[in-house]
Amino acid sequence: MVPDTLRVRSQPRSQAEVHAALNHYLRRRLDLGLDKLLVNLALDPASPFDPLGQRRIKKGFVLVVLVAAGLVGTFVYFNFF
């Protein structure tokens, strides 16, 4: 049996149908998305043994945020005060 994603369709689909199908496909994929990307950049990986446990913030992310805040603060101080 051929998976549904590999079937060739003989009829052209409208823009609304393609949009609905793509939206449905992406909503089924819970591992995709900008929010998941940002959370994975900021937090350590989840423990496979404790899926309900809290994720800790990465030390490198905290360092980058502090350096960026310092640079912005320095820019604002020397240019506007």
JOFENGI-V476398 format. One line per field, one symbol per residue. burial: I if it has 9 or more other ideal C-beta (glycine too) atoms within 8 Angstrom, else O. Layout:
burial: ???
This chain:
burial: OOOOOOOOOOOOOOOOOIOOIOOOOIOOOOOOOOOIOOIOOOIOOOOOOOOOOOIOIIOOIIOOOOOOOOOOOOOIOOOOO
